[in-house]
Amino acid sequence: MMGAVQILGVIVLIIGILLIGVEFYMPGFGFPGIAGIIFTAAGIFLTGRNVQERVIVGVIAIVIIAVMLVISIVIFSSKKIKSPIKLDEDLQGKNLFIDARDMEYLIGKRGIAITDLKPAGKGEFDGVKFDILSKNYYIKKDSPLVITEVKNNRIMVEEEK
């Protein structure tokens, strides 16, 4: 027969497991996670009358938490429910990077250095800002520039004379 302490232990254990479940859906190791760990440990301690019972209750709690984790992973893997821990959009490989050939139209464009180039910096060409490289020399801010080549997605510039 269970005493009042064991009943309190079961209630505290259930609250702890539920708080850990909340942490699965709102990750961040904040209040629900920390409180869930504390409540679960306290519930295990209060529920068992001796070490053997506490170990059994602890194993049962771990199994329940593991099952909850697997269920939450399965639920979040379906595209029907928005996951707080997984990116829902598929990124297409061809849209991730700009091919150097797509940037060749920039060759010959004139602009200005909006930062000092040492040799890297930023420049503005036709109202668009780009990360640029000078050909191994320093160019002061506000200097006129011309794009001479695009190589490996790097925009190479020279000071316009």
QUIKA-V175254 format. One record per residue. PSI is psi in degrees with one decimal (none if undefined). D_CENTER is the distance of its C-alpha to the mean C-alpha in Angstrom with 2 decimals. Layout:
PSI|D_CENTER, PSI|D_CENTER
This chain:
138.2|48.90, 137.5|45.84, 178.6|46.42, -35.2|44.79, -40.4|42.44, -38.4|41.19, -43.8|40.70, -40.5|38.74, -42.6|36.70, -43.1|35.91, -45.8|34.85, -39.8|32.62, -43.8|31.15, -42.9|30.42, -42.6|28.78, -44.1|26.59, -40.2|25.56, -39.6|24.86, -38.3|22.67, -38.0|20.63, -39.2|20.44, -38.0|19.21, -31.5|16.36, -35.4|15.38, -20.3|15.15, 73.9|13.66, 154.6|11.40, -1.5|11.29, 50.2|14.43, -144.1|16.52, -49.0|20.04, -39.8|19.99, -49.2|18.65, -46.6|20.99, -38.3|23.87, -41.7|23.47, -45.1|23.85, -47.3|26.82, -41.1|28.45, -45.2|28.12, -42.4|29.66, -39.8|32.36, -40.1|33.08, -44.5|33.55, -43.4|35.86, -31.7|37.85, -42.4|38.23, 139.9|39.71, -19.9|43.22, 177.8|43.06, -41.1|40.67, -45.4|41.14, -38.3|40.28, -38.4|37.21, -43.6|35.95, -46.6|36.61, -39.4|34.84, -43.7|31.85, -42.0|31.64, -42.2|31.99, -42.1|29.18, -41.7|26.85, -43.1|27.90, -44.0|27.31, -40.1|23.78, -41.5|23.09, -42.4|24.62, -40.7|22.53, -45.0|19.33, -43.6|20.73, -42.4|21.81, -35.9|18.47, -42.6|16.84, -43.9|19.79, -43.8|19.59, -23.1|15.92, -27.5|16.76, 145.7|19.40, -0.9|18.62, -28.9|20.80, 131.6|18.45, 126.7|15.18, 134.1|12.43, -9.6|10.20, 3.5|7.75, 137.8|8.37, 123.5|8.56, -17.9|12.29, 138.4|13.50, 130.7|15.02, 129.1|14.87, 131.4|18.34, -39.8|19.03, -17.4|21.95, -4.0|20.12, -33.5|17.46, 149.5|20.09, 127.3|23.38, 144.6|26.32, -33.7|28.70, -29.4|31.53, -14.1|29.85, 0.7|30.02, -22.3|33.65, -17.0|34.94, -21.0|33.85, 127.7|36.52, -11.4|39.30, 145.0|37.41, 145.3|38.38, -161.4|36.31, 155.3|35.82, 122.3|33.70, -5.3|31.61, 166.4|30.75, 140.4|32.77, 119.7|32.20, 46.6|32.27, -7.5|32.04, 153.3|28.55, -157.5|27.93, 145.3|27.68, 157.6|30.40, 127.2|31.27, 119.5|33.11, 40.9|34.47, 3.4|32.18, 132.7|28.96, 135.6|27.10, 151.3|26.18, 128.7|25.08, 165.9|28.37, 135.9|30.33, 163.2|33.98, 71.4|36.10, 32.1|36.00, 161.9|37.61, 134.9|36.93, 131.0|37.14, 153.4|37.41, 145.8|35.48, 9.6|37.30, 145.1|39.06, 140.0|39.78, 160.5|37.89, 137.1|38.30, 123.1|35.82, -30.4|37.61, 158.6|35.26, 117.2|31.84, 121.2|30.97, 44.6|27.76, 18.1|25.97, 131.9|27.37, 112.9|29.71, 133.9|32.74, 162.5|35.05, 155.1|38.41, 131.9|40.15, 134.2|42.53, none|46.11
